[in-house]
């Protein structure tokens, strides 16, 4: 069996590995300058390095312990950028290129592919010329690219997307950020901590698609750090003059020396010729897939950011693996009912399952408890009590439906909640488990116990 995979990111490689293990011959097609996709090259990996550097700078500038003197950090942005680039290159070689080098069943073509018919791809090769390949199955894993809002004047300015901002070796005096979701808030805080004045323009509120308490809590934290969060504010026009961006808003002009556009990412599907072969997409261009990763054409599959799935690399990889199983004769489904998600601000934001609004939209009666971090021993010991844990349970059964966490280590806590949701645990069962002391994740146990107890009346590490 011959499988063609368009793309070379996390979902593409997960599929290629599994398909080759099943005996298939795999041809990958990559149109970009480097392999590896968004995550390793311009997304997860470099952004987390940048965020960690910014966090350590902030800890030098301000810490909660009376006996540790604060001081202004010495920040060398070119060195940080060089270290990012080095680690990205290492991981790209180890986790992507080495797989190609070591696996004789996987070949790589460098060029831009499009469908000639349902089984045939025409590839415009990077070095010139064309190649035509025929495959029994095709997986589309072309990812997504930064999406630009239709603001008059924007296209004529030297704006940044996250692709440029994450590797910046400069510290803008004043960074303007248009956007209010994951990339916008992560980059805004990182630049603030690395020395920039930062203003965020949010069309609605921060994290408006999530539980409102998460956005409110993060906004409070940002403002406490000096980040100017402008809620319900939009730019009606953008200009650039004398090295300054000028944004026209309903509240007047806002000026800054750098502008980051972080309003989401659009699926890379426009030039694939999907309409020619009948592959259906949504209004944003995302390929519609079922739980088996099949598109509307039986032998064509898709995964990752180019689909209507959540734009998370681990969803792309899980989808790629399951697509490969199905393309080689198996039957595997992608279950997203207990999908965790993390935003790497400080405090971090982490979610899994349903929030109150989502449960209500499904006509599910719920009980909810929120535990402020002042009730969590580890948070008290760390003098980091900003945030909360919220648990959503089904009213009749007390089965855990979801969790929303705003806390310093929310990302390290959420998988415990994900396992509980996945296993259909009740909050009583979660609250009865043994948790180590002192750990952040104990907050889940304590919050679960609030469904039946007043945790303020419990001793430390009370079971």
C-alpha positions as CSV (number, residue, x, y, z in Angstrom):
1,X,0.0,0.0,0.0
2,X,1.2,3.5,-0.9
3,X,0.2,6.4,1.4
4,X,0.9,10.0,0.5
5,X,1.1,12.6,3.3
6,X,0.9,16.3,2.5
7,X,2.8,18.1,5.2
8,X,5.6,17.2,7.6
9,X,4.5,18.4,11.1
10,X,3.6,16.5,14.2
11,X,0.4,14.9,12.7
12,X,2.1,14.0,9.5
13,X,5.1,12.3,11.2
14,X,2.9,10.4,13.6
15,X,1.0,9.0,10.7
16,X,4.1,8.2,8.7
17,X,5.7,6.3,11.5
18,X,2.5,4.3,12.3
19,X,1.8,3.6,8.6
20,X,5.3,2.4,7.9
21,X,5.1,0.1,11.0
22,X,2.1,-1.4,9.4
23,X,4.1,-2.1,6.2
24,X,2.9,0.8,4.0
25,X,5.2,2.8,1.7
26,X,4.9,6.4,2.6
27,X,5.7,9.5,0.6
28,X,5.7,12.8,2.4
29,X,5.4,16.1,0.6
30,X,6.6,19.4,2.2
31,X,6.4,22.8,0.6
32,X,8.2,24.8,3.2
33,X,11.9,25.6,3.8
34,X,12.1,23.2,6.8
35,X,10.4,20.1,8.0
36,X,8.6,19.7,11.3
37,X,5.6,22.0,11.1
38,X,4.5,24.8,13.4
39,X,5.2,23.3,16.8
40,X,8.9,22.7,16.7
41,X,9.8,25.5,14.4
42,X,7.7,28.6,15.4
43,X,5.2,27.5,17.9
44,X,5.3,25.3,21.1
45,X,9.0,24.8,21.4
46,X,10.5,28.3,20.8
47,X,7.6,30.0,22.6
48,X,8.0,28.0,25.7
49,X,11.8,28.8,25.8
50,X,10.9,32.5,25.4
51,X,8.2,32.3,28.1
52,X,10.6,30.5,30.5
53,X,13.3,33.1,30.0
54,X,10.7,35.9,30.6
55,X,9.5,34.1,33.8
56,X,13.0,33.9,35.2
57,X,13.6,37.6,34.4
58,X,10.4,38.4,36.3
59,X,11.5,36.3,39.3
60,X,14.6,38.5,39.5
61,X,12.6,41.6,39.2
62,X,10.0,40.6,41.8
63,X,9.6,37.7,44.1
64,X,7.4,37.0,47.1
65,X,10.1,36.2,49.7
66,X,11.1,38.8,52.1
67,X,14.7,37.5,52.4
68,X,15.4,37.6,48.6
69,X,16.4,41.0,47.2
70,X,14.7,42.0,44.0
71,X,16.9,43.4,41.2
72,X,16.6,44.5,37.6
73,X,17.5,41.5,35.4
74,X,20.2,41.9,32.7
75,X,18.5,40.7,29.5
76,X,20.4,39.9,26.3
77,X,17.7,39.3,23.7
78,X,20.1,38.2,20.9
79,X,21.5,35.4,23.2
80,X,18.0,34.2,24.1
81,X,17.1,34.1,20.4
82,X,20.2,32.2,19.5
83,X,19.6,29.7,22.2
84,X,16.0,29.2,21.0
85,X,17.2,28.7,17.4
86,X,19.8,26.2,18.6
87,X,17.3,24.1,20.6
88,X,14.8,24.2,17.7
89,X,17.4,22.9,15.3
90,X,18.4,20.1,17.6
91,X,14.8,18.9,18.1
92,X,14.1,19.2,14.4
93,X,17.1,17.0,13.6
94,X,16.4,14.5,16.4
95,X,12.6,14.2,16.1
96,X,12.0,14.7,12.4
97,X,15.0,14.5,10.1
98,X,16.5,11.5,11.9
99,X,13.2,9.6,11.4
100,X,13.5,10.2,7.7
101,X,17.1,9.2,7.6
102,X,16.5,6.0,9.5
103,X,13.2,4.7,8.0
104,X,13.6,3.3,4.5
105,X,9.8,3.1,4.1
106,X,9.4,6.9,4.3
107,X,10.4,9.2,1.4
108,X,10.3,12.9,1.3
109,X,9.5,15.2,-1.7
110,X,10.1,18.9,-1.4
111,X,7.5,20.8,-3.2
112,X,3.9,22.0,-3.3
113,X,1.2,19.4,-3.8
114,X,-2.3,19.6,-5.2
115,X,-4.9,17.1,-6.2
116,X,-5.1,16.3,-9.9
117,X,-7.7,13.6,-9.2
118,X,-8.8,11.7,-6.1
119,X,-5.8,9.4,-6.1
120,X,-3.2,11.6,-7.9
121,X,-1.1,14.4,-6.6
122,X,0.8,16.9,-8.8
123,X,3.8,18.4,-7.1
124,X,5.6,21.5,-8.1
125,X,9.1,20.7,-7.0
126,X,11.1,23.3,-5.1
127,X,14.1,22.8,-7.5
128,X,11.9,23.2,-10.5
129,X,9.8,20.8,-12.5
130,X,6.9,18.7,-11.5
131,X,6.3,15.2,-10.2
132,X,3.1,13.2,-10.3
133,X,2.4,10.5,-7.7
134,X,-0.5,8.1,-7.3
135,X,-1.5,6.8,-3.8
136,X,-3.9,4.3,-2.4
137,X,-4.6,6.7,0.6
138,X,-3.9,10.3,1.1
139,X,-3.5,12.2,4.4
140,X,-3.7,16.0,4.4
141,X,-1.7,17.5,7.3
142,X,-0.8,20.9,5.9
143,X,-1.2,22.9,9.2
144,X,-2.3,26.5,9.4
145,X,-0.8,30.0,9.1
146,X,-1.3,33.3,11.0
147,X,-4.6,34.9,10.0
148,X,-4.8,38.6,9.4
149,X,-7.8,40.7,10.3
150,X,-9.2,42.9,7.6
151,X,-8.1,46.2,9.1
152,X,-7.6,49.0,6.7
153,X,-3.9,49.9,6.3
154,X,-2.6,46.8,8.1
155,X,-1.1,45.1,5.0
156,X,1.1,48.2,4.3
157,X,2.8,48.1,7.7
158,X,5.7,45.9,9.0
159,X,3.5,44.1,11.5
160,X,4.6,40.9,13.3
161,X,2.9,37.6,13.5
162,X,3.9,35.2,16.2
163,X,6.2,33.6,13.7
164,X,8.4,36.7,13.9
165,X,7.7,37.8,17.5
166,X,8.8,34.5,19.1
167,X,12.3,34.8,17.8
168,X,12.7,38.5,18.2
169,X,16.1,39.6,19.4
170,X,14.9,43.1,20.3
171,X,12.9,44.6,23.1
172,X,10.3,47.0,21.7
173,X,9.7,50.0,23.8
174,X,6.0,49.6,23.4
175,X,4.4,46.5,21.9
176,X,0.8,46.6,20.7
177,X,-1.0,43.3,20.5
178,X,-4.2,42.7,18.6
179,X,-5.8,39.5,19.8
180,X,-7.0,38.0,23.1
181,X,-6.5,34.2,22.9
182,X,-3.6,31.8,23.5
183,X,-0.9,33.3,21.4
184,X,-1.8,36.9,22.2
185,X,-1.7,36.5,25.9
186,X,1.4,34.3,26.0
187,X,3.4,36.7,23.9
188,X,2.0,39.8,25.6
189,X,3.2,38.7,29.0
190,X,6.6,37.4,27.7
191,X,7.4,40.7,26.1
192,X,6.3,42.6,29.2
193,X,8.6,40.5,31.4
194,X,11.4,40.9,28.9
195,X,11.2,44.7,29.3
196,X,8.5,46.1,26.9
197,X,5.5,48.2,27.7
198,X,2.6,46.2,26.3
199,X,-1.0,47.1,25.3
200,X,-3.5,44.4,24.3
201,X,-6.5,45.2,22.2
202,X,-9.3,42.6,22.8
203,X,-12.3,42.7,20.6
204,X,-14.3,41.2,23.5
205,X,-12.4,40.1,26.6
206,X,-9.3,37.9,27.2
207,X,-10.0,34.2,26.6
208,X,-13.7,35.0,25.7
209,X,-14.3,31.4,24.4
210,X,-13.5,30.0,27.8
211,X,-15.1,30.1,31.2
212,X,-15.5,33.9,31.9
213,X,-13.8,33.5,35.3
214,X,-10.5,32.5,33.6
215,X,-10.4,35.6,31.4
216,X,-11.3,37.8,34.4
217,X,-8.6,36.3,36.5
218,X,-5.9,36.5,33.9
219,X,-6.9,40.1,33.1
220,X,-6.4,41.0,36.8
221,X,-3.0,39.3,36.8
222,X,-1.9,41.1,33.7
223,X,-3.0,44.5,34.9
224,X,-1.1,43.8,38.2
225,X,2.0,43.4,36.0
226,X,1.5,46.6,34.2
227,X,0.0,45.2,31.0
228,X,-2.6,47.5,29.5
229,X,-5.6,45.3,28.7
230,X,-8.1,47.2,26.5
231,X,-11.3,45.2,26.5
232,X,-14.0,45.7,23.9
233,X,-11.5,47.6,21.8
234,X,-10.9,47.2,18.0
235,X,-8.6,49.0,15.6
236,X,-10.5,50.5,12.8
237,X,-7.3,51.4,10.9
238,X,-3.6,51.0,11.1
239,X,-0.9,53.3,10.0
240,X,2.9,53.4,10.2
241,X,4.9,56.6,10.3
242,X,8.3,57.6,11.6
243,X,8.9,54.1,13.0
244,X,5.6,54.1,14.9
245,X,2.4,52.1,14.5
246,X,-0.7,54.2,14.9
247,X,-3.9,52.4,15.7
248,X,-7.3,54.2,15.3
249,X,-9.7,52.9,17.9
250,X,-13.0,54.1,19.4
251,X,-11.0,55.4,22.4
252,X,-8.6,57.4,20.2
253,X,-5.2,56.8,18.8
254,X,-2.8,54.2,20.3
255,X,0.9,54.3,19.3
256,X,3.6,51.8,19.6
257,X,6.9,50.8,17.9
258,X,5.9,47.2,17.2
259,X,2.6,45.6,16.4
260,X,1.8,41.9,16.9
261,X,-1.2,40.4,15.1
262,X,-2.4,37.4,17.1
263,X,-5.9,36.8,15.9
264,X,-5.8,33.1,15.2
265,X,-4.4,30.8,12.5
266,X,-6.2,29.8,9.2
267,X,-6.0,26.3,7.7
268,X,-3.5,25.9,4.8
269,X,-6.0,24.3,2.4
270,X,-6.6,27.0,-0.2
271,X,-4.3,25.7,-3.0
272,X,-4.8,21.9,-2.6
273,X,-7.6,21.6,-5.1
274,X,-9.9,20.1,-2.6
275,X,-13.0,21.2,-4.5
276,X,-11.8,19.2,-7.5
277,X,-12.0,16.0,-5.6
278,X,-15.0,16.8,-3.3
279,X,-13.2,17.2,0.0
280,X,-15.6,19.3,2.2
281,X,-14.4,22.2,4.3
282,X,-16.0,24.5,6.8
283,X,-16.4,28.3,6.4
284,X,-12.8,28.9,7.6
285,X,-11.3,26.4,5.2
286,X,-10.8,23.7,7.8
287,X,-11.3,20.2,6.4
288,X,-14.2,18.4,7.9
289,X,-13.3,15.0,9.4
290,X,-15.1,12.4,11.4
291,X,-13.9,10.6,14.5
292,X,-11.9,8.2,12.2
293,X,-10.1,11.3,10.6
294,X,-11.9,10.5,7.3
295,X,-12.9,13.4,5.0
296,X,-15.9,13.4,2.8
297,X,-13.9,11.3,0.3
298,X,-13.5,7.8,1.7
299,X,-9.8,7.2,1.0
300,X,-8.6,10.8,1.9
301,X,-7.9,11.6,5.5
302,X,-6.8,14.7,7.3
303,X,-5.5,15.8,10.7
304,X,-4.1,18.8,12.6
305,X,-4.6,22.5,12.2
306,X,-5.8,22.2,8.6
307,X,-9.0,20.5,9.8
308,X,-11.9,21.5,12.0
309,X,-10.2,19.8,15.0
310,X,-8.8,21.9,17.9
311,X,-5.4,23.4,16.8
312,X,-3.2,21.6,19.3
313,X,-0.1,19.6,18.3
314,X,-1.0,16.6,20.4
315,X,-4.5,16.4,18.8
316,X,-2.8,16.5,15.4
317,X,-0.4,13.7,16.4
318,X,-3.1,11.6,17.9
319,X,-5.2,12.1,14.8
320,X,-2.3,11.2,12.6
321,X,-1.7,7.9,14.4
322,X,-5.4,7.0,14.3
323,X,-5.6,8.0,10.6
324,X,-2.7,5.7,9.8
325,X,-4.3,2.8,11.7
326,X,-7.5,3.3,9.6
327,X,-5.6,3.8,6.3
328,X,-3.9,0.5,6.8
329,X,-7.0,-1.6,7.6
330,X,-7.7,-0.9,11.3
331,X,-10.5,0.9,13.1
332,X,-9.4,3.7,15.5
333,X,-11.3,6.7,16.8
334,X,-10.1,10.1,18.1
335,X,-11.9,10.8,21.4
336,X,-11.6,14.4,22.5
337,X,-14.1,14.3,25.4
338,X,-11.2,14.5,27.9
339,X,-8.9,16.8,25.9
340,X,-6.7,19.0,28.1
341,X,-5.5,22.4,27.0
342,X,-3.0,24.7,28.6
343,X,-2.1,28.4,28.2
344,X,1.4,29.1,29.4
345,X,0.9,32.5,31.0
346,X,1.5,33.1,34.7
347,X,-0.8,32.1,36.3
348,X,-1.3,29.4,33.8
349,X,-4.7,28.5,32.4
350,X,-5.7,24.9,32.0
351,X,-9.0,23.3,31.0
352,X,-10.5,19.9,30.3
353,X,-14.0,18.6,29.5
354,X,-17.1,20.9,29.8
355,X,-17.4,24.3,31.5
356,X,-20.7,25.5,32.9
357,X,-21.8,27.2,29.7
358,X,-21.1,24.1,27.6
359,X,-22.9,21.8,30.0
360,X,-25.9,24.2,29.9
361,X,-25.9,24.2,26.1
362,X,-26.2,20.4,26.3
363,X,-29.1,20.6,28.8
364,X,-27.0,19.0,31.5
365,X,-27.8,20.0,35.1
366,X,-24.6,20.6,37.0
367,X,-23.1,21.3,40.4
368,X,-20.1,23.5,40.5
369,X,-17.5,24.3,43.1
370,X,-14.7,26.8,43.0
371,X,-11.7,26.6,45.3
372,X,-9.5,29.7,45.7
373,X,-5.8,29.0,46.0
374,X,-5.7,30.6,49.4
375,X,-7.0,27.2,50.5
376,X,-4.2,25.2,49.0
377,X,-1.2,24.5,51.2
378,X,1.4,24.5,48.4
379,X,0.1,27.8,47.1
380,X,0.4,29.2,50.6
381,X,3.9,27.8,51.1
382,X,5.0,29.4,47.7
383,X,3.3,32.7,48.5
384,X,1.5,32.2,45.1
385,X,-2.2,32.3,45.9
386,X,-3.6,34.1,42.8
387,X,-6.1,31.8,41.1
388,X,-8.6,29.0,41.6
389,X,-9.7,25.5,40.7
390,X,-13.3,25.0,39.4
391,X,-14.9,21.6,39.0
392,X,-18.1,20.9,37.1
393,X,-20.0,17.8,38.0
394,X,-23.3,16.3,36.8
395,X,-25.9,17.2,39.4
396,X,-27.5,13.8,39.9
397,X,-24.5,11.5,39.7
398,X,-21.7,13.9,40.8
399,X,-19.7,12.5,37.8
400,X,-16.9,14.9,37.0
401,X,-17.6,16.7,33.7
402,X,-14.8,19.3,33.5
403,X,-12.2,21.4,35.2
404,X,-11.0,24.9,34.8
405,X,-7.8,26.0,36.5
406,X,-6.1,29.3,36.9
407,X,-2.9,28.7,38.9
408,X,0.9,28.9,38.7
409,X,1.2,25.2,37.8
410,X,-2.2,24.6,36.2
411,X,-0.5,22.8,33.3
412,X,1.0,20.3,35.6
413,X,-2.4,19.8,37.4
414,X,-4.8,19.4,34.5
415,X,-3.8,15.8,33.4
416,X,-5.1,14.4,36.8
417,X,-8.4,16.1,36.0
418,X,-8.3,14.7,32.5
419,X,-7.8,11.2,33.7
420,X,-10.7,11.6,36.2
421,X,-13.0,12.9,33.4
422,X,-11.9,10.1,31.1
423,X,-12.6,7.4,33.7
424,X,-16.0,8.9,34.6
425,X,-15.0,9.4,38.3
426,X,-17.3,11.1,40.7
427,X,-16.0,14.1,42.7
428,X,-16.3,12.0,45.8
429,X,-14.0,9.4,44.3
430,X,-11.5,12.1,43.3
431,X,-11.7,13.7,46.7
432,X,-11.0,10.3,48.4
433,X,-7.8,9.6,46.4
434,X,-4.4,9.9,48.1
435,X,-2.5,13.0,46.9
436,X,1.1,13.8,48.0
437,X,1.6,16.8,50.3
438,X,2.6,19.5,49.4
439,X,1.8,19.5,45.7
440,X,-0.2,21.9,43.6
441,X,-2.4,19.2,42.2
442,X,-3.8,18.6,45.7
443,X,-6.0,21.5,44.9
444,X,-8.1,19.1,42.8
445,X,-8.7,16.9,45.8
446,X,-9.6,19.8,48.0
447,X,-11.9,21.3,45.4
448,X,-13.6,17.9,45.0
449,X,-14.1,17.6,48.7
450,X,-15.9,21.0,48.8
451,X,-18.9,19.2,47.2
452,X,-19.5,17.6,50.5
453,X,-17.3,19.4,53.1
454,X,-16.1,22.8,54.2
455,X,-12.3,22.4,53.5
456,X,-11.6,25.5,55.7
457,X,-12.5,23.2,58.6
458,X,-10.0,20.5,57.7
459,X,-6.5,20.2,59.0
460,X,-3.5,20.1,56.7
461,X,-3.4,17.0,54.5
462,X,-6.7,15.8,55.9
463,X,-7.9,12.7,54.0
